[in-house]
Structures are given as C-alpha cells and as structure tokens.
Amino acid sequence: AFSKNGKSTIISLDPHNQVHMGNRDYLTFRDKQVINRMYNCSNIWEIACEISIVCENDGYMGANCACVCPPGTIGITCENVTGDYYLQPTCGGNITESGTIITSPNYPSNYPKNIECMWWIQVADKCLRPVVIVEDFTLYNAHQNGQCVWDRLEVRTANQTPGEEYCGIKLKKGERIYGEEELLFYFTSKLNWRKGFKFLVQFEDNGKCVDCKAAMVNGLLNWKSPNFPAQYPNNFNCTLTLNKTKPTWTYIQLKKFKLPTDCSDLIEVSSIYDNTR
C-alpha cells in the first residue's frame, strides 16, 4: 500500500507472506466473502434461487445460485482442495549457499509487469555474515517525489524491520549490501520497461568468532591470544582444557605476557584436582 515515506505499511510475521500484502484495484475473494456475510447475501440468494447449498472450505452461495469457491478449491460445494489460497511466487526462494546468483525474472531481458518476488538469504554459521554484490541493476525510475512508486526492490537486514528501497539505477555495479545473519529482498513491478538486476550472494567472516585454538609445535602445546602478535579483539573468551587420565605435573611457561594492570582483561588458571586457582 502507499505510505507517506514509500515504505511498507504492514510487515508480515512470515517474510514469505509479504508479497501478498499491498493495494489492489479489485476485490479479492475474501473481500467479497466478508461483504456477503455482513449483508447476509447468501441467505437472500438461497431464497431467490429456492435452493439450499452448504458450501465447504469457506465458500459461499453466490447470485448465480452456485457456490463461489475460494482459490485452491473446486467442486460443486468447493469440497476438493487443489492447493493453497495464495498462489506461490514464481520467483525468489530461500538462499543458504554462498555463490548463489540472484536475477530478476527474464534477465537480461525485461522483467514482466505485476511480478512479486522474495529472496530470503540466511546464514547458519554464526561466524559468517551475508553480503550481496551488485553486478547489474536497472529498474524504472523513481517518481518525481523520490519514491519508488512503480518498480522497487526493498532490502531488509531483518524481518519485521522496514528496509531501504531502490529503483532506477540507485545501486551501482560493485556495491555491497551487508547483513548480520540474514537479508531479505522484495521485488515488485508495475511496469516491464527495464531489464532488472543481477546479484552475487556471498558469505564472509563477520569477525565475531575468535580463533583460540592451541597447536603442537616441537612436542610442546603452544597457546596464544587471538591475532598475536597484533592486538587481540574486544569482548571475547578463550578456554583451554588439558584432559589427563591421572594426576600429572603440568608446567605453563609464559613467553610473552602483557595485559591491563586493572585486570579488566585477565587469564585464569584452575586445577580440578586441588581446587586451586
């Protein structure tokens, strides 16, 4: 629907359902169903038609003396379910692999008009983040008020959060779009006068996972702070556990050691055998 700032007026809980929201220039089945119930039209038709039919699956009696069936149902009483109420989008989908290419329908030819697509980019690895690299982008131009009225691409960094909208040539080749754990791309078109877009999806290190692994060197276990000898990052914890089958002398030799004197950063050594620290 249109809004003052051009952004979505309603955001769905399930991002797949966002494409079903928006303004229409016609009444949907459910619009007609509600009106019929409000004005008790079905009873009027039954009296006029001299017939009583129990319509199933939310169907209702129409003026032609037959059941008006919702999308996804057929039959005299709408008794047979053939699919979902909403048609599934013909483009888009869930993306969980790095290296995936996203293109608008028919690319590099012009995309169709009245198309709705949704791509949901998700990263399962907590150490990675999604990044989308623009390879090509051309939609119909924005309105003179600066809003993307006809064709638009909405990019969200999280569901239920309004995103940025793009049209015309607002996204340049080589530009990068970053997310934390996910990115959602919604594409809608009213016209078919442009070729659309091509994006490359990649997953990259988000810098939140710290390598605290120890390594054996010349028979000795070496453990160092992340990024050593460079400065270690903020807000991290590292743990090293030495598992022994019986009590054994363990020596720790500090080669280099420099931490703040106020103990805001510290290293703690514990022994499970004598409960000392």
N, C-alpha and C positions, 0 to 999 in steps of 0.2 A: 504494500500500500504506500501511497505518497505520504511523506512526512516533511516537516519544516526543514530538517537538515539532510533529507535524502536518504537517511538510513532506515533500516527495518523498524517497523512499529511494533512487531511481535516477533519474539525469538522462541523457537521450539525447543523443548527439552531434548528431544532426539533430533540431532542435526539432519538426519535423513528426511525429516518431515518439513524442513524449512521451505523446500521448493513448492510445497502445497499451499503455502500462505501467500496472500497478496490480493490486489484488487482484481475484480472481474467485471466484464461488461455484459454478463449474463447471469441467470440464476442457476446455481448448482442443484443437484438432486436434493440435497439436504435442505437447501433454502426452500425449495418447493414443498418438501415434506413438512417442515415446520409450519409454513403458511397454511397448508391443508389441515393440519392438526389444530392450529389456532382458530380457524374459522369453521372447523367441523365439516369440511368439504366432502370427505369420503362418505359420511352418512347421507349427505344431500345427493351424491351420485348414486348411492345404493337405492335410495327411494325412487329417484328418477329412472334408473335402469331396471328397477324391480328385480334386483339380484343382490345376493349377499356373498361376497368372496372374502376369505381370510387370507390376506397377503402375508407371506413369510419374509424373514430376513430384512425387516424394516421397509418392505414395500408398502404401497398404499393404493387404494381404489382411485382411479382417475376418471375424467369426464367421458372417456370412451368406453366405460363400463368394463374395464380390464385393469389388472394390477399394473402399476407403474413400478418397475423394478430398479433397485439401485445398481450402479456399476458393479460388475463382478458377479452378478446373478442372472439367471434366465429361468424360464418356465412360466406356466400359466399363473402360478401363485408365487413366483420368484423362489421356488423351492430348491433350485440347483445352484450351488456356489461354484463359480468358474475361476475366481481369482480375487485379488484384493479390491477394496473400494477404490483406492488410488492407483492409477497406472504407475508402474515403476519407471523411474527416469531412464531414458535411452542413452544417457551419457553420465560419466562420473564413476564413482565407486570408492572403495576403501583402498588405501595405498599403505603398505607396510614394508616395502623393499626399496632400498637405495638404488638409484639409477633408473627409476621409472620415469617415463616421458608422459607429460600431460599435454593434450592438444584439444582445441575446440572442435566440435563436430565438423566433418568435411575438410578440415585443414589439410593443405594450404588454400583450398577453395573457400568461398564464402560460407559461413555457418548459416543454418536455417533460421528463420524468424520464429518467435514464440517457443524458444527452446529453454529448458531449465536443467542445469547440471549441478551436481555437488560432488566434490572430491574431499575425502577425509583422510588426511595424512597423519599417521600415528607411528610413534617410535616406542618400541617396547623396552629397549635398552636404556636404563637410567643414565648411562654415561654419554648418550648421544642426543642430538637435537636435530630437527628437520630444517633444511634450508632449500628454498626453491630458487633456481637460477633462471632468469628470463632470457629466452633465446629469440622470441618474437612476440610482439603484442600490438594489435591494431583493432580497436573496436570503434563503433560510431562515436562521434564527438559528443562532449557534454553539452547540456543546454546552456544558453547564454547566462543563466544564473550560476553556472559552475557545477551543477549537479548532473549525475549520470542518469538521465531520465529514460533513455531508450534501451541501450545495451549497457550492461555493467558487470564487473567482476568484483565481488565482495570477498575480502580476505580477513579471516578471523584467526587470532592466535589461541583462542579457547572458545568452546561452545558457550552459548548464553552471554557472550560478550560482543557488543557491536564492533564491527570491523571497519577497515578502510575500504573505500570503493574506488574503482579505477575504470576509466573508459578512454576513448580517443587513443593517444599514444603516450599516456601518462607513465607507463612502465617502459623503461629503456632496456635495450639489449645489454646483458651482463649484470643488470641489477639483481640484488639478492634479497629475498624475503625470509626472515628468520622466525622460528617458533621455539617454544620451550620444550614441550612434549608432543604438540600436535599443531596442525594448520588445517583450516577449513576454507575451501574455495567454492564460492557460489557464483555461477554464471547464468545470467538471464538475458534474453534478447527479444526485442520487439521488431527489429529490422534484420535484413540479411545483406547488408551493403559492405561488409568488411570480412577479411579472412580469419580474424580471431587471434589465437595465441598458441605458443609452444613453450613449455616449461620443462626443466630438468629437475627432478627431485633427488636430493642427496641427504644422507645422514652424516653428521660430523661430530667430533668430540665437543662436548659442551663445557669442558674444563671443570666439571664438578666432581669427577672421580679422580682420586689421588692414588698414585702408584706407591704403595707402601711395601712392596714385596722384597723379601730378602733373597740373596743369591750366594751360592757356594763359590768361593774363589780360593784356589790352592788348599782345599781341605778345611777352610775356615768359613763360617757363616758371616756374611757381610750385610749389614743393615744400615741404610742411610735415609735421611729425611727426603721427602719429595723435592725434586728439582735440584738437589745438591749437585754441585757447589753453589748454584744460584739460590735465591731466597725462596723459602717454602711458602705455599699459599695460605690464605686465611681460612679459618673455620673448617678444620679437618681433624680427624682422629686416626691414628695408626696403632695397630696392635700386632705384637709378635709373640707367639706362644711356642715354647720349647717343650715338646712332649717327650717324657722319659718313662721307661718301664720300671725303673727303680731309682732311688736317690743317687744323684750324680753331681759331682762338682761342676759348676758352670761359671766360667770367667767372662766378664764383659770388659773389653778394653776400648776406651774412648780415644779415637784418633783425632777427631775434631769435634768441639762442642761449644756452641755459642747460642744462648737463649736469653731472653729479657731477665733482668735481675729481680723484677717484681713477681716472677713466677706466673705471669699471665699466660705464658707458654711453658709447658713442663713435660718431662719424661718421668714416668713412674715405673719402678721395677718391683715386682711382687714374687714371693716364693710361696707355693701352695703347701710346702712341707712343714715349715716352721711359722707360717702366717706372718712373715715379716715383709716390710716394705722399705 
